[in-house]
Every structure is written in C-alpha cells, then in structure tokens.
Amino acid sequence: MRFLVMVKASPESEAADFQPAAEELAEMARFNDRLAGEGRIVLTEGLTSSAEGARVLFDGDVEPKVIDGPFAETKELVAGFWVLNGESLEDVVALMKEVPCLGPRGGVLEIRPISE
C-alpha cells in the first residue's frame, strides 16, 4: 500500500526566510536515506511557503476564483510530504513516530492511505 504523509505547516515554516538548521537537514537526510534503503520512499519533497502559491475555488457554474497566497490558517497548510510504501496504516504511523526534528520543535504529520 502507498501512503501520503503530510507535514503540516507552522508559523515558522511559513516565514519567508525559513530555513531548517544544517543539523536538522542532516538528520532528515539520514532518515530519508534509511527509508529509501528500505524501499519505502516513492517521493518526498518540501514545499515553499503559501506566499508563493495560489488556491483555485470552484463554486457551481461560475468562473473559478483564484486566491493568491499567503494563506492565514497555517494549521490547514502543508509544508512538505512523503509518499511511502507501507504494509498498513499502523506500520507507517510507527515509522513516522521516528521522524527527527519534529519532536523537539513540535509539529504535526497527517497520514492517509492513497486510494488504489
């Protein structure tokens, strides 16, 4: 099975000048290398802040409305993601509990099975 793991944004990750510390980047690289070695990673990426994005809203038959970022509700935003192979939701949850950096800094991961 495949799973989408979304790293929820924070006020810090939405800041224009946000850049993780070199040590955090190295920890994440080691973690991702481990996942890749286990054949779990399909794709993983970090996203720029919502200030560089847009939303397209659909409402019936009217012309879709485009809203440029940034977006105010940080808790609804995604800062990055993994697409992972896993045996079950429980398997991926256990794996993601090992993500470095989020514990000390705080953060939220949302894990959803990909419809096959």
SVG drawing of the C-alpha trace seen along z (x, -y; Angstrom):
<svg xmlns="http://www.w3.org/2000/svg" viewBox="-24 -37 49 42">
<polyline fill="none" stroke="black" stroke-width="0.4" points="0.0,0.0 1.0,-3.6 0.5,-6.4 0.7,-10.2 2.4,-11.7 1.8,-15.4 4.0,-17.6 1.7,-20.4 3.0,-23.9 3.8,-26.1 4.2,-29.9 7.9,-29.3 7.8,-27.3 5.6,-29.9 8.1,-32.7 9.7,-34.0 13.2,-33.5 12.6,-30.0 15.5,-27.6 16.0,-24.5 19.3,-24.3 22.1,-22.4 21.9,-19.7 18.1,-19.3 18.7,-18.9 21.4,-16.3 19.1,-14.3 16.3,-14.3 18.7,-13.3 19.8,-10.3 16.2,-9.4 15.2,-9.6 18.3,-7.6 17.2,-4.9 13.6,-4.9 15.0,-4.8 17.3,-1.9 14.2,-0.1 12.3,-0.7 9.7,-2.8 10.1,-6.2 8.2,-6.8 8.6,-10.6 9.4,-13.2 9.5,-17.0 9.4,-20.1 7.2,-23.0 7.8,-26.7 5.6,-29.0 2.0,-29.6 3.0,-33.2 4.3,-31.6 1.1,-29.7 -2.5,-30.1 -5.8,-28.5 -8.5,-27.9 -12.0,-27.9 -14.9,-26.2 -18.5,-27.2 -21.0,-25.8 -21.2,-27.2 -19.4,-30.5 -15.9,-31.1 -13.4,-29.6 -11.9,-32.2 -8.1,-32.4 -6.8,-33.5 -3.1,-34.3 -1.2,-33.3 -0.2,-33.7 -3.0,-32.0 -3.8,-32.8 -4.8,-29.4 -1.3,-27.9 -2.8,-24.7 -4.5,-23.9 -1.3,-24.2 1.2,-21.6 4.9,-22.3 6.2,-19.0 5.3,-15.4 6.3,-11.9 4.7,-9.2 5.6,-6.0 5.2,-2.3 3.9,-0.6 2.1,2.6 -0.6,0.8 -1.5,-2.5 -0.1,-1.2 3.2,-0.4 3.5,-3.9 2.4,-5.5 5.1,-3.6 7.7,-4.6 6.7,-8.3 6.9,-8.4 10.7,-8.2 10.9,-11.4 13.7,-13.5 13.4,-17.3 9.6,-17.4 9.7,-16.2 11.8,-19.0 10.4,-21.7 6.9,-20.4 4.8,-19.6 2.0,-17.6 2.1,-14.8 -1.1,-13.7 -1.0,-10.2 -3.6,-9.0 -3.7,-5.9 -3.6,-6.6 -6.7,-5.2 -5.5,-2.4"/>
</svg>
